[in-house]
Amino acid sequence: MIWVSALAISAACGKPLWKAPPPAPEPEFPAGLLNAPIDSISLFQSSAMVQSTEYQYVLRADGTAGYCVLRYAPVLGRYTARLDRRAYQQLELLLRNKHFLQMARFYEYPATDQMSTITRVFLADTLKEVHRYGDPADIPPELHEIEQAIHDAAQGLHWEYAGAAAEPCSRPERSVSGRKRGH
């Protein structure tokens, strides 16, 4: 009886009885690491309801690169390539100039069955990643520029098939940016 009365009063006022709390504030990336050398840059692209290739590029400061095709492609598996140090340094500079380390962790379009892109960097034994689900209105144009630059750098490499027996491919999971590796 009390519940029905509260519901009626709430409906009459036009305000919900209960409101979800606001999301937790976005944690800041540790300022002391903003200028640390970036060890690796990766980009993971997942498919949506439409069957499109699901893959991951990993570009490393040591000049090695990995490409893993996970689903919806004629040949699945791992590929390796050599990466020009200058090309890597240009990507690292772009990430810094576009303020990747200060970007939010999540940009999500409010719908289902959207493609996801996860851009990650490892630096000073710390992970920073940005998840983009779909194409939300609040996504900074700089994130698109970064994603495209990683694609361009990776697509320009000479990939050699490393086979399915190489280190297994895995999908990145949602995690917290700014955390130490392995924690």
DRENLUMVO-716847 format. One record per residue (C-alpha): residue number from 1; x, y, z. Coordinates in pm, whole numbers. Example, Ala and Ser with C-alpha at 12.3 -4.5 7.8 and 13.67 -1.06 7.14 Angstrom:
residues 2
R|resi|c1|c2|c3
R|1|1230|-450|780;
R|2|1367|-106|714;
This chain:
residues 183
R|resi|c1|c2|c3
R|1|0|0|0;
R|2|281|242|89;
R|3|468|142|-228;
R|4|163|216|-444;
R|5|124|557|-278;
R|6|492|640|-333;
R|7|466|533|-697;
R|8|156|748|-746;
R|9|325|1050|-587;
R|10|635|994|-796;
R|11|431|969|-1115;
R|12|239|1282|-1022;
R|13|562|1478|-970;
R|14|706|1353|-1296;
R|15|1025|1239|-1122;
R|16|1142|881|-1079;
R|17|1144|732|-733;
R|18|1502|616|-773;
R|19|1780|758|-986;
R|20|2095|567|-1071;
R|21|2408|723|-926;
R|22|2636|901|-1175;
R|23|2930|699|-1309;
R|24|3257|713|-1120;
R|25|3486|994|-1232;
R|26|3740|907|-1498;
R|27|4075|833|-1331;
R|28|4362|1048|-1452;
R|29|4658|880|-1617;
R|30|4963|912|-1387;
R|31|5127|1246|-1476;
R|32|5473|1107|-1412;
R|33|5432|865|-1701;
R|34|5310|1109|-1966;
R|35|5657|1138|-2120;
R|36|5773|779|-2062;
R|37|5877|588|-2375;
R|38|5594|385|-2525;
R|39|5688|15|-2545;
R|40|5405|-97|-2774;
R|41|5096|28|-2953;
R|42|4809|-203|-3039;
R|43|4473|-184|-3206;
R|44|4203|-450|-3175;
R|45|3902|-444|-3409;
R|46|3605|-667|-3326;
R|47|3322|-757|-3553;
R|48|2960|-671|-3491;
R|49|2648|-856|-3594;
R|50|2778|-833|-3951;
R|51|3056|-1085|-4001;
R|52|3363|-872|-4062;
R|53|3723|-963|-3995;
R|54|3824|-951|-3630;
R|55|4193|-875|-3584;
R|56|4464|-716|-3374;
R|57|4782|-527|-3463;
R|58|5067|-491|-3213;
R|59|5349|-253|-3306;
R|60|5654|-254|-3077;
R|61|5933|-5|-3012;
R|62|6191|-280|-3075;
R|63|6090|-288|-3444;
R|64|5875|-601|-3435;
R|65|5509|-621|-3521;
R|66|5236|-879|-3484;
R|67|4906|-918|-3664;
R|68|4651|-1169|-3548;
R|69|4339|-1258|-3744;
R|70|4084|-1399|-3503;
R|71|3759|-1454|-3699;
R|72|3578|-1417|-4029;
R|73|3875|-1432|-4266;
R|74|3992|-1697|-4514;
R|75|4318|-1751|-4320;
R|76|4320|-1724|-3941;
R|77|4635|-1706|-3734;
R|78|4938|-1496|-3655;
R|79|5159|-1290|-3879;
R|80|5486|-1111|-3802;
R|81|5670|-823|-3965;
R|82|5956|-581|-3913;
R|83|5858|-224|-3834;
R|84|6070|74|-3931;
R|85|6183|256|-3617;
R|86|6104|593|-3774;
R|87|5744|484|-3847;
R|88|5706|376|-3484;
R|89|5845|706|-3357;
R|90|5598|895|-3578;
R|91|5310|696|-3426;
R|92|5440|762|-3076;
R|93|5463|1135|-3152;
R|94|5108|1134|-3293;
R|95|4976|966|-2977;
R|96|5137|1234|-2764;
R|97|5033|1526|-2988;
R|98|4672|1402|-2994;
R|99|4674|1356|-2614;
R|100|4587|986|-2624;
R|101|4702|934|-2265;
R|102|4449|1191|-2141;
R|103|4152|1050|-2336;
R|104|3860|886|-2159;
R|105|3867|507|-2130;
R|106|3528|446|-2295;
R|107|3331|600|-2579;
R|108|3013|401|-2631;
R|109|2726|437|-2875;
R|110|2396|350|-2699;
R|111|2298|60|-2923;
R|112|2374|-309|-2959;
R|113|2569|-497|-3225;
R|114|2825|-226|-3294;
R|115|3187|-282|-3391;
R|116|3442|-222|-3116;
R|117|3792|-84|-3138;
R|118|4039|-95|-2852;
R|119|4354|112|-2880;
R|120|4624|30|-2626;
R|121|4968|150|-2533;
R|122|5211|4|-2283;
R|123|5460|240|-2125;
R|124|5672|215|-1814;
R|125|5505|-116|-1731;
R|126|5163|55|-1737;
R|127|4865|9|-1968;
R|128|4653|284|-2119;
R|129|4361|180|-2336;
R|130|4067|347|-2500;
R|131|3757|145|-2596;
R|132|3535|272|-2874;
R|133|3202|94|-2915;
R|134|3025|200|-3232;
R|135|3065|563|-3334;
R|136|2937|777|-3044;
R|137|2883|1150|-3082;
R|138|3131|1236|-2805;
R|139|3430|1060|-2962;
R|140|3720|1298|-3014;
R|141|3826|1325|-3382;
R|142|4182|1269|-3260;
R|143|4094|911|-3168;
R|144|3984|842|-3526;
R|145|4313|994|-3648;
R|146|4513|770|-3413;
R|147|4322|455|-3515;
R|148|4368|538|-3884;
R|149|4741|604|-3839;
R|150|4788|266|-3668;
R|151|4595|95|-3951;
R|152|4803|276|-4214;
R|153|5133|188|-4047;
R|154|5032|-177|-4006;
R|155|4891|-217|-4357;
R|156|5217|-89|-4503;
R|157|5418|-375|-4349;
R|158|5525|-697|-4520;
R|159|5346|-960|-4309;
R|160|5471|-1319|-4296;
R|161|5241|-1598|-4184;
R|162|5362|-1739|-3852;
R|163|5098|-2012|-3840;
R|164|4845|-2116|-3582;
R|165|5113|-2279|-3363;
R|166|5267|-1944|-3271;
R|167|5165|-1760|-2954;
R|168|4785|-1786|-2940;
R|169|4568|-1494|-3037;
R|170|4343|-1353|-2772;
R|171|4078|-1086|-2748;
R|172|4150|-796|-2517;
R|173|3915|-773|-2222;
R|174|3784|-457|-2065;
R|175|4030|-339|-1810;
R|176|4130|-31|-1620;
R|177|4368|213|-1788;
R|178|4663|333|-1591;
R|179|4710|-1|-1417;
R|180|5035|-189|-1393;
R|181|5074|-494|-1614;
R|182|4966|-814|-1449;
R|183|4753|-639|-1185;
